[in-house]
Amino acid sequence: MKFICTLFISLLLFTACNKNTSVNDDDYFNKIMIELSPTDITQKEINKIKEREFEKFKKTKDEKYLLSSKLIELFQNRHNDPKLIPLVYKLLKLNDGKYNYISTICNFNLALKFENNSPRLAMQFIDIAIKSDRKYFLPHLYHAKGRFYYTEGKYSNALFYFRKSLKVTDPNDKLYIASMYNNFALVDDKLNHIESALKNVQKGIKILESKDVLDKVELNFLNVLKSNLGMYFYKLKDYRSAEKILLQEVEFYKSNEDFYANKSQIYQKLFDIYSITNQNENQKKLVEYLISIAPNLKTISDKISAYEIIQKYYINTGNNLQTKVNTERLNQLSHLFLEENKNNLKEISGLLNNEMIKSIDEKYNYEIKIEKRKNLFIITATLLFISIFIIIAISIRNKIKEEKILAEKQKQILENNEKILEQNLKIQQEKIKSLHQNLNLKIETEKAFLENLRKIKRLKNIDSEQMLRDLFLKVTNLMNIDKKNHHLINESSIENNQFLIRLKDLYPSLTNKELKLCTYFRMDLSSKEISSLENTTMGTVRVYKTKIKTKLELDKESDLLDFLKNI
């Protein structure tokens, strides 16, 4: 993936897909970039084009030509980060959003430069570039965004943008189409779909090989695809096919020393294949070759990779002396690698910070003038806001205070109502208790009355006058009991009516007899008391009670009295 960035940054970044030569300014910049696109263009030719554009600016004072000359300067320094980043910011400032082409190129450059050191910042730059592009760089912008997602490990997002890039690519651009299939393969590899990766990279190879003549860039990329093909054969454990392809790539590297891609990975896979297939002699020859080229490798990371393979070989063969020497060499290279990365990161961060500081300083002088004009307005608005805030705060505080007082009053009322309810409940309980007592007294009086009547019937020589006086006295007692309970009975009747209406609505299957008995059960009368009132037996009352509980869907353990009180 990194090789693709290096391979296309100079060609695909600055060479637009559309080679229209219309007169609009973006097309004019595009035409300049097409002049710079040949791979064999010399520095002298580039300088000549740059001078031509600057002369046009001096003659016409048209900023378009100043921008085109700076764009060429940007192209000249595309691989020189210390110069490139300040140039990009300068060009962005000079353009000031006037030309989309310039904005796209600048943000695209920044995205690529910060890809490894600040992925989030790189994603912001690439989004700005996509937004400002019209028709020139979309395939490359989508490709770059897909690569950023790939680096983050968001493979579904990466695949989405790779496909989007392929969709808007010129069908005749076989190199770029082949690179997209390689990207599909890389995503498949990460998702462990190795067979699919193999098929995609084979498609890329077939597309490139369909060209009659390949230029240097296309030939190099073809070998990148073949290297990846060898890696996928290795992962599928087809070691014979993998070895054959990877050996061809090693021979290509030997004859193309300036070619830079996947070398260390290929050497590592060849080493592993020789270990797995017990090709000790070939493994030894590979290590000897790496020992000969390692000191002359261009980058520290390549040297570390080579010496790691050599180290593994020494460990496997039990060469302790060379293992110790090689370990020391690896430690030194690791230290240099870390230091180099640290310095690169520091340099790029410094460049970015310097440009940001410059931009801030330039804006500060302009903004400070505006700030003075705003200060009076801000102070006035602040005072007004504070005044409004104080008024609102006081109003809220008073409202909270009023609500608190109201809540206290409501609480007091609720407490008083609760006390009144408790008192009423006690009074009702006393009334019910009195009713029960009077009812018992009435029952006893009625029994005595009946007993006297039976005596009159049985006895013939009884003093009838005295008996009548006793009966009259008992009847008078019964009437006094009824008068005493008159108000209580009226209250109870109203409550019973409401209770019966509610109970009938909830349980329509209850008969009138059962409803009447429910009023007695609710009064907590005993079976004996109810049987006396209804002129029936206690057993019958208990049978009715069981039926009622069944209709109310109560089990045997449930308390009928508690249930009826809650109706």
SULPE-V468570 format. One record per residue. N is the residue number from 1. RES is the residue in one letter. PHI is phi in degrees with one decimal (NA if undefined). OMEGA is omega in degrees with one decimal (* if undefined). D_FIRST is the distance of its C-alpha to the first C-alpha in Angstrom with 1 decimal. Layout:
((N;RES;PHI;OMEGA;D_FIRST) (N;RES;PHI;OMEGA;D_FIRST))
//
This chain:
((1;M;NA;178.4;0.0) (2;K;-65.8;179.2;3.8) (3;F;-63.3;179.1;5.4) (4;I;-60.1;178.1;5.2) (5;C;-61.1;-179.4;6.7) (6;T;-65.6;-176.6;9.0) (7;L;-65.6;-172.4;9.9) (8;F;-102.0;-172.9;11.0) (9;I;-60.4;-178.7;12.3) (10;S;-84.8;-176.5;15.6) (11;L;-92.6;-173.6;16.1) (12;L;-79.3;179.7;14.8) (13;L;-70.4;-173.3;15.7) (14;F;-101.4;177.5;19.2) (15;T;-103.5;-175.5;19.9) (16;A;-77.5;179.8;21.2) (17;C;-72.5;-176.6;21.3) (18;N;-97.6;-176.5;25.0) (19;K;-103.2;177.6;27.2) (20;N;-67.9;-178.1;30.3) (21;T;-111.5;179.1;32.8) (22;S;-70.0;-169.6;34.9) (23;V;-86.7;-178.2;36.8) (24;N;-68.5;-169.5;35.1) (25;D;-64.4;178.3;33.5) (26;D;-60.3;177.4;29.9) (27;D;-67.3;177.5;30.2) (28;Y;-65.9;177.3;31.7) (29;F;-62.4;179.5;28.7) (30;N;-62.4;179.1;26.5) (31;K;-64.1;176.7;28.8) (32;I;-60.9;-178.7;28.4) (33;M;-65.4;176.7;24.6) (34;I;-64.9;176.8;25.2) (35;E;-61.7;-177.0;27.5) (36;L;-88.5;-171.1;24.8) (37;S;-72.9;-178.7;22.1) (38;P;-56.4;-176.9;23.3) (39;T;-70.0;-177.8;21.2) (40;D;-99.1;179.6;24.5) (41;I;-66.9;-176.9;26.1) (42;T;-95.3;178.6;27.8) (43;Q;-64.4;179.1;28.3) (44;K;-64.8;179.0;32.0) (45;E;-66.6;178.2;31.2) (46;I;-64.5;178.8;29.0) (47;N;-61.0;179.9;31.8) (48;K;-64.2;178.4;34.3) (49;I;-64.8;179.5;32.6) (50;K;-63.5;178.9;32.3) (51;E;-62.8;178.6;36.1) (52;R;-60.2;-178.8;37.0) (53;E;-66.9;-179.0;35.5) (54;F;-68.4;176.7;37.2) (55;E;-64.1;176.3;40.5) (56;K;-61.1;179.0;40.3) (57;F;-64.1;-178.8;39.9) (58;K;-62.6;-178.4;42.9) (59;K;-78.1;-172.4;45.0) (60;T;-100.8;-174.2;44.2) (61;K;60.2;177.0;43.1) (62;D;-83.6;-176.4;40.6) (63;E;-62.8;178.2;37.6) (64;K;-57.3;-178.0;35.4) (65;Y;-76.3;173.4;35.6) (66;L;-65.7;178.1;35.1) (67;L;-63.9;-179.6;31.8) (68;S;-65.2;178.6;30.8) (69;S;-67.8;178.4;31.6) (70;K;-69.5;177.6;29.6) (71;L;-64.8;177.1;26.6) (72;I;-67.1;177.3;26.9) (73;E;-62.6;176.7;27.2) (74;L;-62.3;178.1;24.0) (75;F;-62.0;-179.2;22.3) (76;Q;-62.1;-175.3;23.9) (77;N;-106.4;-174.5;22.5) (78;R;-62.9;179.9;18.9) (79;H;-105.6;-176.8;17.7) (80;N;-112.5;-174.4;20.7) (81;D;-56.1;-179.1;20.0) (82;P;-57.8;178.6;23.7) (83;K;-94.3;-174.0;24.9) (84;L;-64.1;-173.8;22.2) (85;I;-62.0;175.5;22.6) (86;P;-60.1;178.5;26.5) (87;L;-63.1;-180.0;26.4) (88;V;-62.0;-179.9;24.3) (89;Y;-64.7;178.3;26.8) (90;K;-65.3;180.0;29.7) (91;L;-67.4;176.9;28.5) (92;L;-61.9;179.9;28.2) (93;K;-66.9;-179.3;31.6) (94;L;-65.9;179.8;33.1) (95;N;-71.8;177.4;31.7) (96;D;52.1;175.8;32.9) (97;G;74.8;-175.6;31.3) (98;K;-72.2;-176.6;33.3) (99;Y;-114.4;-179.7;30.6) (100;N;-62.7;-178.5;27.7) (101;Y;-59.6;-179.8;25.8) (102;I;-65.1;179.7;26.0) (103;S;-60.1;-178.9;25.2) (104;T;-63.9;-178.8;22.1) (105;I;-61.1;-177.6;20.8) (106;C;-64.0;-179.2;21.8) (107;N;-68.1;176.5;20.2) (108;F;-64.8;177.5;17.0) (109;N;-59.4;-179.6;17.0) (110;L;-62.9;179.1;18.0) (111;A;-59.8;-178.7;15.3) (112;L;-68.6;-178.3;12.5) (113;K;-70.7;-177.4;14.7) (114;F;-100.6;-177.1;15.3) (115;E;-56.7;-175.5;12.0) (116;N;-88.4;-175.1;12.0) (117;N;-87.0;-179.0;15.8) (118;S;-147.0;-176.1;17.1) (119;P;-57.1;-179.2;14.9) (120;R;-65.1;178.6;18.2) (121;L;-65.6;178.3;19.2) (122;A;-60.7;179.4;15.9) (123;M;-64.5;177.6;16.5) (124;Q;-64.3;-179.7;20.1) (125;F;-64.9;-177.4;19.3) (126;I;-68.5;177.5;17.0) (127;D;-66.0;177.1;19.8) (128;I;-64.5;179.7;22.3) (129;A;-62.8;179.3;20.5) (130;I;-62.7;-178.7;20.4) (131;K;-65.9;-175.4;24.1) (132;S;-87.8;-177.6;25.2) (133;D;-74.0;178.9;23.6) (134;R;-112.7;-174.8;26.0) (135;K;-156.6;-168.7;24.6) (136;Y;-100.5;-168.0;22.3) (137;F;-120.0;-171.9;18.8) (138;L;-53.7;178.7;18.5) (139;P;-56.8;-177.4;15.9) (140;H;-74.1;178.0;13.5) (141;L;-67.6;177.4;14.8) (142;Y;-64.1;178.0;14.3) (143;H;-60.5;-179.0;10.7) (144;A;-63.8;-179.8;10.1) (145;K;-64.2;175.9;12.4) (146;G;-61.6;178.9;10.7) (147;R;-65.3;178.2;7.4) (148;F;-61.2;178.1;10.1) (149;Y;-65.3;178.0;11.8) (150;Y;-60.5;179.8;9.1) (151;T;-63.4;179.4;9.0) (152;E;-76.4;-177.9;12.7) (153;G;87.2;177.6;13.0) (154;K;-94.5;-168.0;14.6) (155;Y;-72.2;178.2;13.3) (156;S;-66.4;176.8;16.3) (157;N;-65.7;179.1;15.7) (158;A;-60.0;-179.4;12.1) (159;L;-61.3;179.3;13.4) (160;F;-59.6;-177.4;16.3) (161;Y;-77.0;174.3;14.5) (162;F;-63.4;179.0;12.4) (163;R;-66.3;178.0;15.8) (164;K;-63.3;178.3;17.4) (165;S;-63.9;-179.8;15.3) (166;L;-63.1;-177.7;16.2) (167;K;-64.0;-176.8;19.7) (168;V;-101.4;-179.5;20.3) (169;T;-81.4;175.3;18.6) (170;D;-61.6;-177.9;21.2) (171;P;-58.0;-179.6;22.0) (172;N;-84.8;-178.7;22.4) (173;D;-85.5;-173.9;18.9) (174;K;-67.2;178.6;17.8) (175;L;-61.7;-177.3;14.7) (176;Y;-69.2;178.1;13.3) (177;I;-62.7;177.9;14.7) (178;A;-61.8;-179.9;13.2) (179;S;-65.9;178.1;9.6) (180;M;-66.6;177.4;10.8) (181;Y;-65.1;174.5;12.1) (182;N;-64.5;177.4;9.0) (183;N;-65.1;175.9;7.7) (184;F;-58.0;-179.8;11.2) (185;A;-64.4;179.7;10.9) (186;L;-62.4;177.0;8.2) (187;V;-65.9;177.2;10.6) (188;D;-57.5;179.5;13.5) (189;D;-59.9;-179.9;12.5) (190;K;-65.4;179.8;12.4) (191;L;-87.7;178.7;15.7) (192;N;65.9;173.3;17.1) (193;H;-100.0;-169.6;17.7) (194;I;-67.0;180.0;16.9) (195;E;-64.3;176.6;19.3) (196;S;-65.9;177.3;17.8) (197;A;-61.1;179.4;14.2) (198;L;-60.6;-179.3;16.1) (199;K;-65.1;-178.9;17.9) (200;N;-65.8;-179.2;15.0) (201;V;-71.0;174.9;13.3) (202;Q;-66.1;175.0;16.9) (203;K;-62.0;179.1;17.4) (204;G;-60.9;178.8;14.5) (205;I;-62.8;-179.3;16.2) (206;K;-62.0;179.8;19.6) (207;I;-63.7;-179.5;18.8) (208;L;-69.7;-178.6;17.9) (209;E;-70.2;178.0;20.7) (210;S;-73.6;177.4;23.1) (211;K;-76.9;-179.3;23.2) (212;D;-67.6;-178.4;26.1) (213;V;-130.4;178.5;24.7) (214;L;-106.0;173.8;21.1) (215;D;-80.2;-173.7;20.6) (216;K;-63.1;-179.6;18.8) (217;V;-63.6;-179.5;15.4) (218;E;-65.6;178.3;15.7) (219;L;-64.8;178.0;16.9) (220;N;-60.7;-177.8;14.0) (221;F;-68.7;175.7;11.4) (222;L;-58.0;178.9;14.0) (223;N;-72.2;172.4;13.8) (224;V;-62.4;179.8;10.1) (225;L;-62.3;180.0;11.1) (226;K;-66.5;176.0;14.2) (227;S;-59.4;179.0;12.7) (228;N;-64.3;177.5;10.9) (229;L;-61.3;177.5;14.3) (230;G;-61.1;178.9;16.1) (231;M;-63.4;-178.5;14.2) (232;Y;-70.9;174.2;15.3) (233;F;-60.9;178.7;18.8) (234;Y;-61.6;-178.5;19.0) (235;K;-67.4;176.0;18.4) (236;L;-85.6;178.0;21.0) (237;K;66.0;171.7;23.2) (238;D;-90.9;-170.1;23.7) (239;Y;-67.4;-179.4;23.8) (240;R;-64.7;179.0;25.6) (241;S;-65.0;180.0;23.1) (242;A;-61.8;-179.3;20.2) (243;E;-62.0;-177.9;22.3) (244;K;-60.3;-177.7;23.2) (245;I;-68.6;-176.7;19.7) (246;L;-66.1;176.2;18.3) (247;L;-65.4;175.6;21.5) (248;Q;-61.0;179.6;21.0) (249;E;-68.8;177.3;17.7) (250;V;-61.6;177.8;19.5) (251;E;-64.2;177.3;22.2) (252;F;-64.2;179.2;19.8) (253;Y;-63.2;-177.8;18.6) (254;K;-63.0;-178.8;22.2) (255;S;-92.3;178.5;23.1) (256;N;-134.2;-173.4;20.2) (257;E;-65.8;-179.9;20.1) (258;D;-81.5;178.7;18.2) (259;F;-75.2;-173.6;15.2) (260;Y;-130.5;175.6;12.4) (261;A;-173.3;168.0;9.7) (262;N;58.6;-175.1;9.9) (263;K;-60.6;-175.5;13.7) (264;S;-62.5;179.8;14.7) (265;Q;-65.9;179.8;13.2) (266;I;-68.0;177.1;15.1) (267;Y;-59.8;-179.7;18.2) (268;Q;-63.6;-178.7;18.1) (269;K;-68.2;176.2;18.0) (270;L;-62.4;178.0;20.8) (271;F;-58.3;-178.6;22.8) (272;D;-65.7;178.9;22.6) (273;I;-61.7;179.2;23.7) (274;Y;-63.9;178.0;26.5) (275;S;-67.9;-177.1;27.6) (276;I;-66.8;-176.2;27.7) (277;T;-93.7;176.7;29.5) (278;N;58.1;175.6;31.7) (279;Q;-92.1;-173.0;31.0) (280;N;-62.4;-177.6;32.2) (281;E;-67.9;177.0;33.0) (282;N;-65.1;177.7;29.5) (283;Q;-63.8;178.6;28.0) (284;K;-63.3;179.3;30.4) (285;K;-62.7;179.3;29.5) (286;L;-63.8;-180.0;25.8) (287;V;-64.1;178.4;26.7) (288;E;-61.3;178.4;29.1) (289;Y;-65.4;179.4;26.5) (290;L;-65.3;178.1;24.1) (291;I;-62.2;-178.1;27.2) (292;S;-74.8;-175.1;27.9) (293;I;-100.7;-173.5;24.5) (294;A;-55.4;-177.8;23.4) (295;P;-62.9;-175.7;25.6) (296;N;-100.1;178.0;24.2) (297;L;-64.8;-170.0;20.5) (298;K;-72.9;-174.1;19.1) (299;T;-110.1;178.9;17.4) (300;I;-65.2;-178.9;19.1) (301;S;-62.9;177.0;16.2) (302;D;-66.6;177.7;16.3) (303;K;-62.8;179.3;20.0) (304;I;-61.0;-179.8;20.0) (305;S;-61.3;-179.7;17.9) (306;A;-64.4;-178.6;20.4) (307;Y;-69.4;175.7;23.4) (308;E;-67.3;176.4;22.4) (309;I;-65.4;178.7;22.6) (310;I;-61.4;179.3;25.8) (311;Q;-60.7;179.9;27.1) (312;K;-61.3;180.0;26.6) (313;Y;-66.1;179.2;28.6) (314;Y;-61.2;180.0;31.4) (315;I;-65.9;-178.5;31.7) (316;N;-65.4;-178.8;31.9) (317;T;-90.8;177.5;34.6) (318;G;73.4;178.6;36.5) (319;N;-86.7;-173.2;36.3) (320;N;-66.6;-177.9;37.1) (321;L;-63.4;-180.0;37.8) (322;Q;-68.1;176.7;34.5) (323;T;-61.4;-179.6;32.7) (324;K;-65.3;179.9;34.4) (325;V;-62.8;-178.1;33.6) (326;N;-67.6;177.5;29.9) (327;T;-62.8;178.6;29.8) (328;E;-62.9;179.4;31.2) (329;R;-64.2;178.6;28.7) (330;L;-64.4;178.3;25.8) (331;N;-62.7;179.4;27.5) (332;Q;-64.0;179.7;27.9) (333;L;-64.9;178.4;24.2) (334;S;-62.7;178.1;23.1) (335;H;-62.6;178.8;25.6) (336;L;-64.7;-179.9;24.3) (337;F;-63.6;178.3;20.7) (338;L;-62.8;-179.7;21.9) (339;E;-65.7;179.7;24.1) (340;E;-64.1;178.9;21.5) (341;N;-64.1;179.3;19.2) (342;K;-62.7;-179.5;22.4) (343;N;-67.1;178.4;23.5) (344;N;-62.4;179.7;20.3) (345;L;-63.6;179.3;20.4) (346;K;-64.0;-178.8;24.1) (347;E;-65.3;-178.8;23.8) (348;I;-67.6;177.5;21.4) (349;S;-62.7;178.3;23.5) (350;G;-63.4;178.6;26.6) (351;L;-61.9;179.9;25.5) (352;L;-63.6;-179.8;24.8) (353;N;-64.1;179.1;28.1) (354;N;-61.5;179.8;30.0) (355;E;-66.6;178.8;29.0) (356;M;-67.5;179.0;29.8) (357;I;-65.5;177.8;33.1) (358;K;-59.7;-179.7;34.0) (359;S;-62.4;179.0;33.4) (360;I;-66.2;179.6;35.5) (361;D;-62.1;-179.6;38.3) (362;E;-66.3;179.5;38.5) (363;K;-73.5;-174.3;38.8) (364;Y;-62.7;-178.2;41.2) (365;N;-62.0;178.5;44.0) (366;Y;-74.2;-176.0;43.8) (367;E;-71.9;-177.9;43.7) (368;I;-66.3;176.8;46.6) (369;K;-68.1;178.5;48.9) (370;I;-67.0;-177.5;48.0) (371;E;-62.4;179.7;48.3) (372;K;-61.6;178.9;51.9) (373;R;-68.3;-177.7;52.8) (374;K;-80.1;-172.4;51.1) (375;N;-58.0;-179.1;52.8) (376;L;-60.6;178.8;56.2) (377;F;-62.9;-178.6;54.8) (378;I;-65.4;179.9;52.7) (379;I;-61.7;179.3;55.7) (380;T;-61.2;-180.0;57.9) (381;A;-63.6;179.4;55.4) (382;T;-65.4;179.1;54.9) (383;L;-62.1;177.9;58.7) (384;L;-62.3;178.6;59.1) (385;F;-62.3;179.4;56.3) (386;I;-62.6;179.4;58.0) (387;S;-61.0;178.9;61.4) (388;I;-61.7;-179.9;60.0) (389;F;-62.1;179.7;58.3) (390;I;-63.9;179.6;61.5) (391;I;-61.3;179.2;63.5) (392;I;-63.7;-179.5;61.1) (393;A;-63.0;178.9;61.0) (394;I;-63.8;179.5;64.9) (395;S;-61.9;178.7;65.1) (396;I;-64.2;179.8;62.7) (397;R;-61.8;179.2;64.6) (398;N;-63.7;179.6;67.9) (399;K;-64.4;177.9;66.5) (400;I;-63.0;179.7;65.2) (401;K;-63.5;179.0;68.6) (402;E;-61.9;179.7;70.4) (403;E;-64.3;179.1;68.3) (404;K;-66.6;178.7;68.9) (405;I;-63.0;178.8;72.7) (406;L;-61.0;178.8;72.5) (407;A;-63.4;178.1;70.6) (408;E;-63.5;179.2;73.2) (409;K;-63.9;179.3;76.0) (410;Q;-62.9;177.6;74.3) (411;K;-63.8;179.5;73.9) (412;Q;-63.9;179.0;77.5) (413;I;-62.3;179.3;78.5) (414;L;-62.7;178.1;76.5) (415;E;-63.2;178.8;78.1) (416;N;-64.0;178.7;81.5) (417;N;-61.5;178.8;80.9) (418;E;-63.8;178.7;79.7) (419;K;-65.4;179.5;82.9) (420;I;-62.9;178.7;85.0) (421;L;-63.2;177.9;83.3) (422;E;-62.3;178.6;83.9) (423;Q;-64.4;178.1;87.6) (424;N;-60.3;178.6;87.9) (425;L;-63.4;178.2;86.4) (426;K;-62.8;179.3;89.0) (427;I;-61.9;179.5;91.7) (428;Q;-62.5;178.4;90.6) (429;Q;-63.5;177.9;90.5) (430;E;-65.6;179.1;94.0) (431;K;-61.7;179.8;95.2) (432;I;-62.8;178.5;93.8) (433;K;-61.5;179.2;95.3) (434;S;-64.2;178.5;98.7) (435;L;-61.0;178.4;98.4) (436;H;-60.6;-179.3;97.9) (437;Q;-62.9;-179.6;100.9) (438;N;-65.5;178.7;103.1) (439;L;-64.7;176.3;102.0) (440;N;-60.6;179.9;103.0) (441;L;-63.3;180.0;106.3) (442;K;-63.9;179.9;106.8) (443;I;-61.4;-179.6;106.2) (444;E;-64.3;179.6;108.6) (445;T;-64.4;178.8;111.2) (446;E;-63.6;177.8;110.8) (447;K;-62.3;179.9;111.3) (448;A;-63.2;178.3;114.5) (449;F;-59.9;179.3;115.6) (450;L;-64.6;179.0;115.2) (451;E;-62.5;178.1;116.9) (452;N;-63.3;178.0;119.9) (453;L;-62.2;178.1;120.1) (454;R;-62.8;179.1;120.1) (455;K;-60.9;179.7;122.9) (456;I;-60.2;-178.6;125.0) (457;K;-69.9;-176.4;124.5) (458;R;-80.0;-173.1;125.4) (459;L;-97.3;-178.7;128.3) (460;K;-102.0;-174.6;131.4) (461;N;-100.7;-179.2;133.3) (462;I;-83.2;177.2;130.7) (463;D;-72.4;-174.8;131.4) (464;S;-66.0;-179.6;129.8) (465;E;-65.1;179.6;130.3) (466;Q;-64.0;-179.1;128.3) (467;M;-64.2;179.4;125.6) (468;L;-66.3;177.8;125.2) (469;R;-62.6;178.7;124.9) (470;D;-64.5;-179.8;122.1) (471;L;-65.1;179.0;120.3) (472;F;-62.3;179.0;120.6) (473;L;-63.2;-178.7;119.2) (474;K;-69.6;176.8;116.1) (475;V;-61.4;177.5;115.5) (476;T;-61.6;178.1;115.7) (477;N;-63.3;179.5;113.2) (478;L;-62.8;179.3;110.8) (479;M;-66.9;178.3;111.1) (480;N;-63.9;178.4;110.6) (481;I;-62.9;179.4;107.3) (482;D;-63.3;178.1;106.1) (483;K;-62.9;-179.2;107.0) (484;K;-61.2;-176.2;105.3) (485;N;-99.5;-174.6;102.0) (486;H;-56.7;-177.8;102.3) (487;H;-65.2;-179.8;99.5) (488;L;-63.8;-179.8;97.2) (489;I;-67.0;177.7;97.7) (490;N;-60.7;178.8;97.0) (491;E;-60.1;-178.6;93.7) (492;S;-64.2;-179.0;92.8) (493;S;-64.8;179.1;93.6) (494;I;-61.7;-179.8;91.2) (495;E;-64.5;-179.3;88.4) (496;N;-65.6;178.5;89.2) (497;N;-60.6;178.1;89.0) (498;Q;-62.3;179.2;85.6) (499;F;-62.5;-177.5;84.5) (500;L;-65.2;179.3;85.9) (501;I;-61.6;179.6;84.2) (502;R;-63.2;-177.9;80.8) (503;L;-65.7;179.9;81.3) (504;K;-64.9;178.9;82.5) (505;D;-66.0;-176.7;79.4) (506;L;-77.2;-175.4;77.1) (507;Y;-133.2;-175.7;79.0) (508;P;-65.8;-179.2;81.1) (509;S;-76.8;-179.7;82.1) (510;L;-71.8;177.1;84.6) (511;T;-80.1;178.7;88.2) (512;N;-62.5;178.2;90.7) (513;K;-62.1;-179.4;92.3) (514;E;-67.6;177.2;89.0) (515;L;-62.3;179.6;88.1) (516;K;-62.6;179.1;91.4) (517;L;-64.0;179.1;90.9) (518;C;-62.1;177.8;87.5) (519;T;-66.0;178.4;89.3) (520;Y;-68.5;179.4;91.5) (521;F;-62.8;-179.7;88.5) (522;R;-66.8;177.5;86.8) (523;M;-81.9;178.8;90.0) (524;D;63.3;174.8;89.7) (525;L;-78.4;179.7;93.1) (526;S;-79.5;178.8;94.0) (527;S;-61.7;179.4;94.8) (528;K;-65.9;-179.2;98.4) (529;E;-65.6;-178.6;98.4) (530;I;-67.0;-179.7;96.7) (531;S;-65.2;177.2;99.1) (532;S;-68.0;-179.2;102.1) (533;L;-68.1;-174.1;100.7) (534;E;-98.2;178.8;99.9) (535;N;53.6;178.9;103.0) (536;T;-141.1;-177.6;100.9) (537;T;-92.3;177.7;100.1) (538;M;-65.9;178.7;97.4) (539;G;-62.6;178.5;95.9) (540;T;-62.2;178.9;95.5) (541;V;-61.3;-179.6;93.7) (542;R;-67.5;177.0;91.3) (543;V;-62.8;178.6;90.6) (544;Y;-61.4;-179.2;89.8) (545;K;-61.9;178.6;87.5) (546;T;-64.4;179.0;85.5) (547;K;-61.3;-178.1;85.2) (548;I;-62.7;179.4;84.1) (549;K;-62.5;178.3;81.3) (550;T;-65.2;180.0;80.1) (551;K;-67.5;177.6;80.0) (552;L;-83.4;178.3;78.1) (553;E;61.8;177.3;75.6) (554;L;-104.9;176.6;76.5) (555;D;-82.1;-174.5;76.6) (556;K;-63.3;-175.9;79.7) (557;E;-79.3;-176.6;78.4) (558;S;-71.4;-179.0;77.6) (559;D;-90.2;-178.7;80.2) (560;L;-66.2;-179.0;81.8) (561;L;-61.8;179.7;83.3) (562;D;-62.8;-179.5;79.9) (563;F;-64.5;-177.3;78.3) (564;L;-69.1;178.6;81.2) (565;K;-66.2;-178.9;81.2) (566;N;-88.3;179.1;77.6) (567;I;-75.5;*;78.5))
//
